[in-house]
């Protein structure tokens, strides 16, 4: 048995993203997909005394309406210092800040110019810190076919998968028969029932970057 999940890369994603990664044998970053504005690809939330706050990586979008995630360029460099300062100011009093800062802060000094590469750097570093050993690859490592569901199913098959694990949101468009026709078992991942933990500031929320949990 080999379990596969295929998801677009996100900027320092929430804990459920890493829960999904840990549940499979290979996690494929689906960065051949179109970049979507005002989405999780280049931004995420942290907690502050005033509530949740977005931290957003600026990207070049003018005239690039149909660009893929893997082709999306970061706009400028000033954002990196601003993001780290914002994270530091809001989390420096948390119990494990120093341990996390030791390996997170240097990631902001790498000078990435490509969004997909930036996201993968953070995702892999966080997996290492959480002792998640799942293989991470990119959709561009494989031959892609046409069709929304067909592409996912064939990616899974080409990666040697026997089981495809999908987030529940895909139920609205996923054709389960396509997976069955290729001899693949389809599973729906469950993000519910996550426990609360000692979170800072106001009322607890799950919808923040995994850095909050760390």
N, C-alpha and C positions, 0 to 999 in steps of 0.2 A: 504493500500500500504506500502511495505517495500523495500527500495532500498539497494542493496548490491554492494560493490566493493571489488575485490580481487587482491592484488598487492604484490609483493615481498618487503620486507623491504629494505630501502636504508639508507645510512648514512647521517644524517641531510639533507633531500631531498630539492628539489627546491619548489617554491611556488605552482606550479601546482599540486604537490602531495597532498598538504594540501587543495587546492581548491577541488580536487576530494573527499577527506575525508569529507569535509564539506557538500558535495552535497548528501551524502548517510546517511542511518540510521545505518548501520553497515559496518565497514571496516575490512576486513579479511587479516591479514598478511600471505602471501602465502610462508611461509618459509620452507615448505616441498619440495620446488623446489631445483634443483641443484645449488650450488654456482658457479657463473661465474666470472672468473678472468677479471681484467681490465674493470670492470663494476661499476655501481652505488652502489652496495651492501655495499662496504667498503670504498668508497671514494666520494668526491664531490669537487666542485670548490668554491673558494673565489676570490674577486678582490683585486689586489695589484697595486702599481704604475707601475709595469712592465707588467701588464695584468693579466689574470686569472691564478690561481695557484691551482693545485690539493693538497688536504690534504687527505692522505690515511691511514686507519687503517691497520697495518700489521696483516696478518692472516696466520695460518699454512696450507700450501697447499701441501707440498712435500708428494708424495705418496697418496694424498687424492683427486684424480681426479674427483670422483663422489660424493663427500660429499654434503649433503644438507646444505642450508643456516643455518638452526637451529642447525646443528652440527658443524659449523665452529668456531674454537677457535681463539681468538686473540693472537698474538705472541708478548709477552713482555708487558711492562708497560710504557716505556719511551715516547711512541708516544703521550700519553694523555697530558703531560706537553708541548710537542712540538706543538701540535695542538692548545692548548689554547694560547700559546705565539704568534703563527703565527696569530691567529684570533685577539688577543688583539693588536698586533703591527699594523695591517692593518685597524682596525675599531675603535680604541680608540678615534679618533677625530670625529666620526660620532655622530649626535645629540642624539641618544637614547642608546648609548653604555652602560652607567652605569646601566640603568634599565634592559637591556638584560643580562649583565654580572652577575647581582645579582643572576639569577637563572640558567644561562648556565654554568658558571664556576664550580659550585659544582658538576655538572654532570660528569665532567672530573676527579673528585676525588673518584668516586664510586668503582673503581677497577674492572670493568667488565672483564670477561675472555671469554665470549661468544658473538659473533658478533650480533646475532639476539636479544639477551637481551639488548645489548648496543643500537642498532637501535631503539628498541621499547621504551626504556627510553627517548631518545631524541624526538621521534615522539610524545609520550604522553605529554611530558613537553611543546613542542611547541604548540600542540593543546590546552592545558590549557591556555597558554599565549595568543593565538589567539581566545580564547573563543569558540572553536569548541568542541561540546559536543557529537559527534558521538561515538558510542560504538566501541571499538577496540578489536578484538579477533585474534586468530591464527588458521590457517588451521588445526593444530594438535588437536584443540578442537572438530573437526568433523571427521566423517567417510569418508575416501577418496575412490574414485572409479578409475578405469583405464580410459585412454583416455584423450587427452589434453583438448578438449572442454567439454567432459562429466564430467570431474572432477570439472571444474568451475561451470557448470550448477547445478550439484548435491550439491556442496557446498552452492550455493545460495539457493537452495530449502531447504536443511537441516537447514539453518539459518533462515528459515521462510520468505525468500525473495519472492517478486512478480516481482521485476524489477532488472535487472543486469546492472550495469553501468561500461563500459569498456573504457580503453584508446584507441585511434584510431589506434595504432600500431597493435592491435590484429586483425584488419580486414584481415590481410594477412593469418591468420590460423584459425580463429574462424568459426565454422560451426553454423550458426544462427538457422538452423532447430532443432538442439539439444535443444536449449532454448525453441523454440516454442513447441516442443513435451512435454516439462515439464510444459507448461503453463506459461512460464516466458517471460516478455517483455525485450528486449535487447536495450540498449541505448549506443550511442557512445559519449564519453565526448569530449568537444571542448576546447583545450588549446590555441586557437588563440585569438588575440585582447587584450592581457593583456596590460594595460597602462604602460608607462615608469614612473619612479620616480626619485628622486634626488639621483642618484648613484654616488659613488666616482670614482675617477681616470679617466680612458680612456673611449672610446666609450661604450655606454650602451649595456648590454647583459642580456638576461633572464636566461641564462644557468649557474646559480650559486645557492648555497645553500640559503634556505629561510632566513638564518641569515642575509644575505645581505639586504633583504627587512626589516626585523625587526630592 
